[in-house]
Amino acid sequence: MILRIGAFREKPYAYGCFMKLPNKECLRPGYEIEFLDMIMRIARLDYEMVANGELGELESNASLSSGLFGTVQSGQVDLMSYFVRFTSARREQMVFTFPLTTYSQFYVVRTPSLQLKYSNYVLMPFQFEVWMTLLIALLAVITTQWLVKCRLNDLLLSVKSFVVVAWHTAIGILRLRAPGPRRPTSLAAAVVGVAWLLMWSIILIRSYRTTLIGTLVVKRQVAPLPFRSLDQLISKLADKTLVLTGGGSLELDCVDELCDRLNETLQANPVHALTDGEAEDEEAQRLLTAQDNYVTSMMMENNVRQLDSFLFTDFPKPYPIGIIDSDYPSQPGGIVLRRNFPRHILDKLNLALVKAMPGYENMIRRYRRTYPPVAMTLSLRGSLEGFKLDQFIFLLAFWGVGIVAASITFIVELLYAPGAQRRKKRCRIQNASTI
């Protein structure tokens, strides 16, 4: 029997790869498909991939979904490669394998809105201390150049030429052109130019990658973060400037002093249960009425120590605040199969899952998972912080290696370039004629 596996085209770069499985290898098909392929090999089951561009959803009634859930429900595919939660609607119409993981709930928190301006993008790569360090270094180089110019009283050097020389000295370009008429670009300048471009490429890619992606896919950006530490979260919860919302009970697994304080604060200020954006008590309603039409979502793990992971997105106006997922703060998740899936094959899959579970966490670490898909979210974690001084020192060390390499190349050019040999020969002839 060849099992038909429904695959979700979430990763464009992996789509053409995992569709070749199991006949051909795929290095990075996504951790879910990679894990499922390992399970099939352990269970010695044959399969083929069936792609679908929509995840879909199941309602409590018997209506079919248009996405992957619908294809599993209707029997077009035997199982889904996408790991999903054990929701009640899905349990009614599908079969689940042995649980693989635990999914976290998405909570909505109240936060002030702020449109990011053009200056935010320009100043974002570095922190204030780094910008000041760069400015002081540049001013020091220009001042030194100016003092040298005044000391030598070089009236032949124009202001424009002085600015060019000072700028080249500041960034480390030793010489733009080699000596001699109609001279080509100096190899030393090329080496140091490559190092310069590489360093700034690292800075810009690191700083703008997440933000630019979010700018393209999110209508409006929200900043700053609701809170940047557990201490700040506890303070905001205590004075009721921030409200956590959740469905069902919120159980926090805390062992250190900070988590104990958070538990005490939550007991004094319980999580408000909301339904379709309406608070159940007047206090919660009063706190939530003044907020904007869009809110910020926070992914909250059962372990509160992992509260530093944030996802930002826009939500429709009918739900200014509330719960995104409608079940519980956390749920087990597994692989869904069609309702009449053969029992003996399901037993094989569950046995293979138990054997493969020790390698599951290691496999997940190879991938960076985003949920919901990145086309709907903007993660600002770290992107607004910029490079710190210690991180920038590492880049300056990289830049210093480029300067050293360019200096060595420059010396070699002076000693062994054809123009240098001709100049040496000309100098010997002039010295001989003088004698």
N, C-alpha and C positions, 0 to 999 in steps of 0.2 A: 504493500500500500504506500503510495506517494502522498505525503501530507502537503496541503496547500497552505502556505504561511502568508498572511497579509502583512505587508511592510509599509510603513509610513514614510513618505518622502520628506522628512523633516530636514535632513542634511543633504543639500544639493551635491556636495563633493563626493558623498558616499553612495549616492543613488546608483550610478553606473557601475559601482564596484560590487555592492552587496547583491545586485540582481544576478550576478554571475554565479553566486553560491548555489549549491555546494560543489559544482563541477570545477570552478576555478577559485584560486585564493583571493582574499580581499584583506588588506592589511588593517584598515580602519573602517569597518562597516558601521560603527556605532556599538556601544557596549551591550545594548539589548540584543541586537542581531548576532553579535559575536558570541554572547553567552548562549543564545538559543542554538546557534550552530554547534557549540560545544556539547550542549545537551543532546542534540540529535546524533552526534557522533558517539556519545556514550551509550545512548539507547539503541544505536544502530538502526536508525529510521531514515528513510529517504524523504526528501522534501523538495519543493520548488517555491520560488518567491513570486508573489502577486502584489504589485505596487498599487498604492492608493494615495492620493494627495490630500485627503481629508480624514481627520480623526473621527469626527462625528460624535454623537451622543445618543443614549437610549433614554426613552421616557418610561414612566411606570406602566403605560399601556402597551399594547402589542404592536404599535406602529414601528415600522422599520426606519433605521437611520440611513443616511446617504453615505456615511463615511465607513471607516474600517469596522466600527461596531455593527453597522448594518450588514456588511458582507459576512461577518461571523454569525450574526443572528439568522441570516437567510440561508446559511450553509454554502455560500459561494467560496469561502475559505474555511479551513478546519480550525485554525488558531491564529492569534495575532502576535506579532513580534514585539508589540508595544506593551510594556508593563503598566497595569492600571490598578486603581483602587477597588476594593471589595465593596462597592456601593450596593444599596438594596435593589435599585433598578437593574443593575447588571447581574446580580445574583439570581434574580427572578428569571432571566432569559438566557443566561450563559453559565458555563462551567469554569471554575477556576482551578489552577494547579496549586501545588504547595506554595505557601507565601514566600516571596523572595525578599521583600524589603518593606519598610514602613514609610508612608508618604506623610508629609507635614501639611498642616492647614495653612491657608493664606488668610491673614488678618488684615483688616483695613484700619489705619490709624489716622487721626486728624492732624494735619500739619499746615502751616502757612504756605502760601504759594508765592513763587518768585520767578519771573521770566528771566532766563539767562540772557544777558546782553552780549554784544560783540566783544566788549572788553573782557568778559569772562573767558571767552575762547582764546583771546590773545595772551592773557596772563596765566592761563591754566597750566602750561607745562611745568612751571617752577613755583615753589613757595616764595614768600616775600624775602626771606633771608637769602635765598639763592639769587634772586633778581638783584638785590643790593650788592651781593658779592661780585656779580658780573659787572655791575655798573662801576663799582669802586675800582675793579681791576682795569676796566677800559679807560677810566679817567686817569688812573696812575700811568698807564702806558702812554696816553696822549700827552700828559703833563711832562713825562720824561722826554718824549720826543721834542716837545716845544722848548724845554730847557736846553737840550743839546743844540737845537737850531739857533737859539739866541746866543749860546756860549760860543759857537763857531762863527756866528754872525754871517751865516750863509744867505746872502741877499739874493742869490741866484735861484733859490728854491722857492717856488710860488706857494701860496697858501693851499691851492688845490693839490699840488704835488705832495705837500706835507701831510694833508689829510689822508691821501691815498697810502702813503708810506706808513703813517701811524696805524691805519686800519689793517694793513697787511701784517704789520708787526703784532698787533693785538691778537689776531687770529692765528698767527704762526706761519703765514705764507712768506717764505724767505725771499723768493724772487719769482716774478711772474714770467719773465723771459730770460733765456740764456744770453750771455754776452755775444756781441757781434751784430753786424747788419743783417736784416731779414732773418732773425734768429727764431728758431722754433720754440715752442713752450718748454720750459725747463722741466726735466724729469723730477727734480726735487719738488717743484711746485705741484706737479701732478700727484706725487705721493702724498704730500701733506693735504692737498685738496680732497683726495679720496678719503683720508682719515677724517677730515672735517665733515664731509657729507655723511659718512657712516655714523659719526657721533650724533649729528642732528637728526638723522633718520631714526635712530633709536629713541631719541627724546620725543620726537613728534608722534611716532607710531605708538609709543607707550602712553602718551598723554591724551591723544585724540581718538584712539581706536574705538573705545566704547562710546564716547560722546558723539562722534560723527555718525556712527551707526544709529544711535538713538535719534539724532537729529533727522535722519532720513526716514525713520519709520514711526516716530512718535509725534503726534500733532503738537503737544505742548510739554515742555520739560518742567520738572518740579525740583526746587532746591530751596534750602539745604535739606539734609537728612533729618528725619524726625528726632533722632538722638544719635549721638556718636559713642556712647558708652553706657554700661549698665547703671552707673551712678547717675547719669543724666536722665535715664529712663525712670529710675526710682523717684527722682525729684519731681519729674513731670507728672508721674502717676499720683504722687502724694498731694500735690497742689491742684490736681484735676485739670491741668492744662493739656493733658494727653489722655486719651481713653483707648484701651484695647477692647476690641469686640471679638466675640467668638461664639460658636455654637456648641452646646454640650459643655461638659466639664473640661477645665484646663488643668492638666496635671503636669507639674514642672519637676524635672529630675535635677535637683540641686544638691550639691554637697559642700560647697565652700560658703564663706561668710557672706559674700555678695549675693549669692542666690538665695540665702536665707532671708536677707533683707528684702529681696524682691518678693519672696513668698509672703512675708508679713505685710508688705505694701499692697499686694493683690488681695489679701484677705480683708484688709481695711477698705480697699476700693475694688470690689469685685468686678470681674469682667462682665460687661453688659451684653446680654443676648439680644440680637436684633433680627427682625424679620422683614425682608423686603425694604430695607432702609428705614424702618420705623423703630425707635427705641421703646422698650417696654416700661421704662420709668421716666418720670418728669425730669430728673436730674440729668440723665443721659441725653434726653431730647434737648434740654436747654444748652448743653455743651456742644451739641452737634448742629444746631440750627444756623450758627454763624459761619459755617465753613463754606468753601467754594464748591463749584459744581463738579470738580474732579478731585480725587483724593490719591493718597499714596498707599500702596500695598506693601506689607512687610511679611516676609516668609519667616515664620517662627517655629523653630524646631522644638521638640519635646525637651531637649536639653537647652536650657536658657543660655548656656555659655556660647552657643552658636548663634546668638542674636545679631551678629555683625553682618549677616547676609541680607541684602535688600534688593527688591525688584520694584521698579517704578513704571507706572503705566497710566493711561487714561481709562476711565470707566464711563459708561453711559449715564446720562442725567437721572434716569429713574432710580439709580442706585448710588446716591451721593456718598453713602457709607453703609457698610454691612459686610456680610460674609460672601466670599466668592464661591467657595465650595460649600455645599449645603449639608454635609454629614457631620463628621466629628473632627476635633483638632488633629488627630492622626489616625491613620488606618493602614492595615497591611495591604500590600499590593502583589499581584502575580500576573500570570499569563492567562488570558481568556480563551476558551475553546467553544465550539458550537455545542448546542444543547444536547444533541444525540451523539456526542463524540464517543467512540468505542472505549469501553471501560478498561480493557486489557492494555490498550495503548496509553491511556491516561496513567495507569499504574506504572508503566515503563517510564513515562515522562517524570512522574514524581520521584521514582527511584533515582533517575539520572540527575534530577535537581538536587537531591540530598548529596549525591556524590560530587556534584560540581560546585556546591555552595562555598567550600573553603577557598576557591579561587575567584569568587564573585567580587569581593571587595577590591582585590588587586586589579581586576579587570576594570572596575569603575574608575579607579584612580587614573587610568590612562586617558579618560575622557573628561571634558568639562561640560556638565549637563546644565541646560537652561530650561526652566519650566515656569510659565508658559513659553512657547517658542520665541526666539529672539525677535521675530518680526512684529511682536506685539509688546515688547518690553524694552526698557532702558535701564541697565544696571550702572549706577553711578558710583559703585564702591571703588574708592581709590582714585577715580578719574579726576575728582575735584581737589584732591590733595596735592598733586604735583610732585615733582622731584624734591626730595629733602637734600640737605647738604651732604650727608654721608653717601647718598646714592649718586649725587652729582660729582663727588670726589672720585668715585669709581670711573665715571665717564671722562673726567679730566685726566686720570691716569691712562685711560685708553688713548686720549688725545695726545698725551705726552709721548707715548710710544710712537705715534705717527710723526711727531716732531723730530724725535731721535732718528727714525728711519729716513725722514726727509733730509736731515742734516748730514747724515752719512752719505746719502745719494748726492747731495750738493757738493760735498768735498770730493767725491769720486769724479763728479762732472768737471770740477775745476782742475783736477790733476790729470785726468785721462781723456777728456773730450778732445776731438780733433781741433777745435778752435784754440784750446789751451796749448796744444803742442805747437800750433803755428805761432802763437804769441811768444812762446818760449824761444822758438827759433829766431823770430824777428828781434827779440831783445838781445840775443847773443850777437846777431849781425850788427845791431846798433852799437853795442858795447865795443865790438872789435873795430868798427870804423872810428869810434871816438878815440880809442887808444892809438 
